[in-house]
Amino acid sequence: QVQLVQSGGGSAQAGGSLRLSCLASGSTILSINDMGWYRQAPGKQRELVATATSSGSINYGPGVLGRFTISRDNAKKTVYLQMNSLKPEDTAVYYCNVAVRTTSRVFNNYWGQGTQVTVSS
């Protein structure tokens, strides 16, 4: 199976930093296309945080540009999210999403298990 395992997150004070990691694993993986991060706060819709294509194009969601940085290590099949200057409004469950091309020769999206990020003032 293709699995996304997230690590990092937790609690931080406003103005602090956290780093999230998401590792894609599975023997059927041939390549990885887009990788990204989404978040969902209680009572709110899931929203885009950041995405990164395999060629390096980056897209950030509103409210995180200039504070968060997405990066990826293709050799490690890992995507990272460096979160700086955290605000209480960043409190949410963060999910990674990865488009994986498997031995089926098509891309499928996979989601990580989610990790709680809590920012206190």
DAJO-V335679 format. One record per pair of residues at least 24 apart in sequence whose C-alpha atoms are under 10 Angstrom apart, sorted by sequence separation. I is the first residue (numbers start at 0). GAP is how many residues later the second one is. If there is no record, write none. Layout:
# DAJO-V335679
<<I	GAP> <I	GAP>>
This chain:
# DAJO-V335679
<<0	24> <1	24> <33	24> <35	24> <36	24> <91	24> <92	24> <0	25> <1	25> <90	25> <91	25> <92	25> <0	26> <1	26> <62	26> <63	26> <90	26> <91	26> <0	27> <1	27> <51	27> <62	27> <89	27> <90	27> <91	27> <0	28> <50	28> <89	28> <90	28> <87	29> <88	29> <89	29> <90	29> <50	30> <87	30> <88	30> <89	30> <49	31> <85	31> <86	31> <87	31> <88	31> <48	32> <85	32> <86	32> <87	32> <88	32> <36	33> <85	33> <86	33> <87	33> <35	34> <85	34> <86	34> <34	35> <35	35> <85	35> <34	36> <35	36> <34	37> <32	41> <31	42> <34	42> <36	42> <30	43> <34	43> <35	43> <36	43> <34	44> <35	44> <36	44> <31	45> <33	45> <34	45> <35	45> <48	45> <50	45> <52	45> <30	46> <31	46> <45	46> <47	46> <48	46> <49	46> <50	46> <51	46> <52	46> <45	47> <46	47> <47	47> <48	47> <50	47> <28	48> <40	48> <43	48> <45	48> <18	49> <20	49> <22	49> <40	49> <41	49> <45	49> <16	50> <17	50> <18	50> <19	50> <20	50> <21	50> <22	50> <39	50> <40	50> <41	50> <16	51> <18	51> <20	51> <24	51> <38	51> <39	51> <40	51> <41	51> <23	52> <24	52> <38	52> <39	52> <40	52> <22	53> <23	53> <24	53> <38	53> <39	53> <40	53> <22	54> <23	54> <37	54> <38	54> <39	54> <21	55> <22	55> <23	55> <37	55> <38	55> <39	55> <21	56> <22	56> <37	56> <38	56> <20	57> <21	57> <22	57> <36	57> <37	57> <38	57> <20	58> <21	58> <36	58> <37	58> <19	59> <20	59> <21	59> <35	59> <36	59> <37	59> <19	60> <20	60> <35	60> <36	60> <18	61> <19	61> <20	61> <34	61> <35	61> <36	61> <18	62> <19	62> <34	62> <35	62> <17	63> <18	63> <19	63> <33	63> <34	63> <35	63> <17	64> <18	64> <33	64> <34	64> <16	65> <17	65> <18	65> <32	65> <33	65> <34	65> <16	66> <17	66> <31	66> <32	66> <33	66> <15	67> <16	67> <17	67> <31	67> <32	67> <14	68> <15	68> <16	68> <17	68> <30	68> <31	68> <32	68> <14	69> <15	69> <16	69> <30	69> <31	69> <13	70> <14	70> <15	70> <16	70> <29	70> <30	70> <31	70> <13	71> <14	71> <15	71> <28	71> <29	71> <30	71> <5	72> <7	72> <8	72> <12	72> <13	72> <14	72> <23	72> <27	72> <28	72> <29	72> <30	72> <3	73> <4	73> <5	73> <6	73> <7	73> <12	73> <13	73> <14	73> <21	73> <22	73> <23	73> <27	73> <28	73> <29	73> <33	73> <37	73> <3	74> <5	74> <8	74> <11	74> <12	74> <13	74> <19	74> <21	74> <23	74> <27	74> <28	74> <29	74> <30	74> <32	74> <34	74> <36	74> <39	74> <11	75> <12	75> <13	75> <19	75> <20	75> <21	75> <22	75> <23	75> <26	75> <27	75> <28	75> <29	75> <31	75> <32	75> <33	75> <34	75> <35	75> <36	75> <38	75> <40	75> <11	76> <13	76> <19	76> <21	76> <23	76> <25	76> <26	76> <27	76> <28	76> <29	76> <30	76> <31	76> <32	76> <37	76> <38	76> <39	76> <40	76> <27	77> <29	77> <31	77> <36	77> <38	77> <28	78> <38	78> <11	79> <10	80> <9	81> <9	83> <8	84> <8	85> <23	86> <23	87> <5	88> <23	88> <5	89> <21	89> <22	89> <5	90> <21	90> <3	91> <4	91> <21	91> <3	92> <21	92> <3	93> <3	94> <2	95> <19	95> <19	97> <1	98> <17	99> <1	100> <0	101> <17	101> <16	102> <15	103> <13	104> <14	104> <15	104> <5	105> <6	105> <8	105> <9	105> <10	105> <11	105> <12	105> <13	105> <14	105> <1	106> <3	106> <4	106> <5	106> <6	106> <8	106> <9	106> <10	106> <11	106> <12	106> <13	106> <14	106> <1	107> <2	107> <3	107> <4	107> <5	107> <6	107> <7	107> <8	107> <9	107> <10	107> <11	107> <12	107> <13	107> <1	108> <2	108> <3	108> <4	108> <5	108> <6	108> <7	108> <8	108> <9	108> <10	108> <11	108> <12	108> <1	109> <2	109> <3	109> <4	109> <5	109> <7	109> <8	109> <9	109> <10	109> <11	109> <2	110> <3	110>>
